């Protein structure tokens, strides 16, 4: 019997590899003879880089870069030497988790550190860069990232703009003469699970700005600043991509990647599944177990369990979900390739208790599932 274990992380509790280990331990208790294959997953947000590196046996590299508000942060990026592929997770350098909730500032936060990671990948000889852009603290249209790679943004006095999205309102000229020429030779893939445009009522500022610290007046100012930036970019490049689905992702990082790098957009879980070799692992399996912290109707929007289920169903393999909680509408997923779903908690328990005991709870529920599976398979 072969069981593939392909979960996402449980936020504030366990990373994807830790979740997979706990599930495997529970399965081994009841099915000691089973072949257990651990394949940590992610959907383009926080944890994507680590999941890919773990599943692909890649190399984790670290360096100090500029954080969202200018502070030094230690950020990691992944390197897959055989394919010369760099895995860059925006959350590592420009993530919202790097800024305490009371200090979040969508007007000033910058993606400069993500650009530094991309520069490191170029220096390593990357031929492909996978840019996972979930979990950002920024709303600068990717301008900080571009500046770290050599683009110059100048005001009416021909002086460099301050960092951050709000400063883009004073943009008078873009100088792309020093933009790293190696970008033209690299395949850029953006792993994201949103399709928002850059500007407007469904744009980066309106939809994501408030969670990054922007009040209603700042949201409006940021939206106008990003529109002004897009005007200048269109004039420079001869093409306006601000309405392209996904350009509003990560405060407009998608826009910068599309406009200046010709990036291709793919669902994050699809990219992770490909790099982790999930299709080959699932082929011939008897069961797939996946999971995430909260399993509900939002999972349909490209979250890990749905991506795993699509792969499993191509091979006719049943899929079971283990989740921290089962939220409203989770039953909809039963029509989309999920065969069963179970919550971890066994009784009244606070969120803090559940997070602290996630490994134990995962192991116990996995053991329960394995016992049921073994019983159902008896002649």
N, C-alpha and C positions, 0 to 999 in steps of 0.2 A: 504494500500500500504506500502511495506517495501523496504527501500533503504539502502544498505550497503555502507559505505564510507570507503575505504581502501587505502589511499594514502601513498606515501613515503614523506620524507621531501623535501623542496625546499631549496637547499643549499644556504647559506648566506642570508636566508630570514626567513623561518618558519620551525620548526620541524614538524614531521609527525602529532603529536597531534594538533598542531596549524592549519595545513592545513585541517585536518578533521573537526575541529570546524568551520572554515571559510566556507567550503563547506556546512556543515549542516545548518549554518545560512542562506545561500542563498536559499537552498532547502526549508527551513521552511517558507520563505517569500511567495513562490508560492504554496507550498503544505503543508499547516499547519496541515492537517489531517494525513500526512504520518508518519510512524514509521521510524525514522532515527537511524541507528546503526553505531557508529563510531568505527573503528578498525584501528588505526595507524599501518603502515607497514614499512618495511625496507628490504634491500637485503644483509645484512652482513657487510655493511660499516658503516660509521659514523651515529649514531642515532639508530642502531639496538637494543642496550641494552634498551634505553628509550622506544622505540616502544613496545618491548616485555613486559617490566614492566607495561606500561600503559594499554596494551590490556589484560594482564593476571592478573592485580591487584596485582602485586608483590611488593616487597620492594626494594627501592633504598638504597644502602649502599655506604658510601664514606670513603676514606682514603687517606693519603698522601703517594705517591710512588715516585720512581726515574723516571724522565722523560727521553726522548730520548738522551739528551746530559748531563744527570746527575743532572739536576735541579729538585727541588721538585715540584711535580704537585699534585693537588687535583683530584683524579679520582673516578668515580663511578662504581659500578657493581651491577647487579640485583640478587635478591634472590627470588625464588619461593618455599616457605616453604613446601607446600603440597607435591610436587614431589622432594624436596631437589635438585633442579636444580639451578646452578649458571650461570648467563649470563655475560660473560666477553667480553667487546668490546676493542680490542687492541688499537683503536684510543684514548680511554680515557687516557691510560698510555704512549703509544708509538706512538701517532699519528702525522702525518705531520703538522696538524694544530697547534701543540704545539711549532713548531719551525718556527720563521720568515724566509721568503724565502731566505734572504741573509745569514742565518746562517745554512742552511741545510747541513749536512755532512754525506753522506752515509757510509763513511769509519769508523766513530767513533760512530754513533748512535747505541743505544742499546735497546733491548727488556726487560731489567731487570724489569722495572716497571710492565709489563704485568705478569711476573712471580710472583711478589709480590701480585698481585690481585688473581692469581691462588692459592697462598699459603693461602690467606685469605678465599677463597672458601673452600679449604680443611679443614681449621680450623673450619669452620662453619658446617662441616659434609656433604658437597656436595657429592651426589652419581652420579651426571651427571653435566658436565661442557660444556656449549656451548660457543665456542671461535669464536667470529666474528672478522675476521682479515683484513678487508678493511681499507684503509686510513692510512697505517703505514708510519713512517719516517725512517724506519730501513732497513738494509741489512746485518744482522749479522747471518742469518741462524737460528734464534731463540735461539742462544747460550746464550744471556743475560737472557732470560726467564728460560732456563735450569739451569743457574748458580744461579739464585735467588731461585731455588728449590733444590739446593744442589750439582749440578754437578760441578766438578772442571776441568778446562782446564789449562794445565801447559805447559810451554816452556821447552827448552832443559836443563835449569838450575833448573827445577822443581819449577819454580815460576809461580804464576797465571798470565795469560795473561791480557792485558788491555782489556777493553770492546770495542765492535765494530767489524765489519766484517773483516776489513783489518788485525787486529791482529791475526786472525785465520791462516794466512799464517805461523806463527811461532809456531803453535801447535805441541807439541811433544808427549803429553800423555793426555788421558782422564781418570779421576778417578770418577766413578759413585757410589762409596761406600756410599756416603751421600745423594744421590738423594732421595727425599721424597718418602718413600715406599707407602704412601697413593695413589699415582698416579696409582698404579697397580690395585686399587680397584674401580676406578672411570671411568665411561664412558665418553670419550672425543669426542665431535663432533665439527668439524671445519666448520664454515659457511663461504663459499667463493664463488666467481663467476668467478674465473680464473682457468685455468688448466695447467699453465706453469710448466715445470720441474725446478729443483733447478739450474742447470748450463747449459751453452751453449748459442747459439744465441737466444733462446727463454726463457732463464732462468731469474732468479730473477734480477741479476745484469744488464744484457743487456736490458731488457724490462723496468724495473722499476727504475733502479739506477739513470738515468739522472734526473728524476723528483725529486729525493731526494738529488740532489746536486753533483752527480758524473760526472766527465769529462770522455772522452773516455779512457784515460790511467787508471783512477781509476776503471772504469767499468771492464776492463780486469783484473786488479789486484784483484778486489773483486771476480770476477768469479773464478779465480785460488784459492783464499783463501777459498771460499766456497767448491770448489772441494776437496781441501786438508782436510777440516773439514769432508766432507762426507766420504773420504777414512778412516779416523780414526774412524768415527762412524760405518762404515761397519765392520771394523776389530773388534771393541768392541762388536757389537750387532749380528754379523753373518748374517746380511742382509743389502743390499744396496737399499735404497728407493729413491735415488736422482732423478730417472726418473719418479717416480709416479706422475700422473697428480695432480697438485695443490701444490706440494712441493715447488714450486717457489713463491707461494703466500706470500705477505707481507714480501718480502725480505728474504724468506726462513723460515718463521715461520711455514709454512705448513710442511716443512721437519722435523723440531724438533718435532712437534706434532705427526707426523706419525712414525718417527723412534723410539722415546723414550716413546711414550704414546699410540701407536697403534690407533691413532685417525681415526675416520671415517669422510669422507668429504661429505658434502651435500650442495646444492645450498642454499645460505643465505635466499632467500625469502621463500623457502620451509620450512626451520626451523622456521622462524618467523610465517608463516601461521599456522603451526602445534601448536606452543605454544600459539598463539593468538586465536586458535579455529575458524579460518576463515571458514573452511568447514561447520561447524554447523551454523554459522551466515548467510552464503550465502544461505543455503538450505531454499527454500520457499520464497526467496526474489524476488522482481519484477525488480530490477535494482541494478547494482553495479557501483559505481564511484570510480576510482582510479586516480593516477596522479604522476608526478615527474617534476623536474625542466626543463629537456630537454628530449623530446620524439622523438626518431629517430631510425634508423636501429640498433643502438647499444643496444636498449632496448631488442632486441631478445636474447642478451647474459645474460639472467638470471636476468634482472632488475625487479623491483617490479611490474609494470603493467602487464608484461607477466606472472609472477607467480600468480597474482590475477586473470587474465583472464583464466588461466588453471583451477583454482578452480571453477570459475563461470560457465565455459562451461560444467563442469561435471554435473551441475545442470540446464543447459539450461537457464541461466540468462544472459541478455545482459550487455555489459560492455562499459562504456564511460570513456574516459581519459581527464583530465584537466591538461595541461602542461604550464610551463612558456613559452616555445617555441616549435614549431614543426620543427624538423630538417630534414636533407636530408634522404630520404628513409623511413619516418615514415609510408607511405602508405602500406609498406610491412606487417605491423602489422595487417592490416585488414583481412589478410588471416590466422591469428594466434589467432583469438578469440576476437579481439578488434572490436567493432561495430562502434564507432565514436570517434574522437579526436578533441579537441578544445584548442587553445592557449588563454592565459589570456588577453593579451594586446588588447586594443580597438582602438589604434591609435599610432602615432609616440611617442616613449618613450625610454629613456635610460635604460640600465640594472640597474643602481642604482635606478632610479625611480620605475622600475618594482619590484625590491626587496623590496624597502621601502613600497610599496603599495600592496604587494602580498595578504594580507588578504582581503582587499577591492575588489581587482580584482577577487579573487577566489569566494568571496560571490556573486559578480555581475554575473559572468559566470555561477555559479551553479544555480542562480535564473533564468537565461535565459534558461538553460537546463530543469529546472523543468517546466517552462511555456510551452516549446515545448512538453515535455512529457505529461503534462496535456491535451494539445490541441489534441495530437495524440490519447489519450485514450478516448476522448469524443465519445459517440455513434453517 
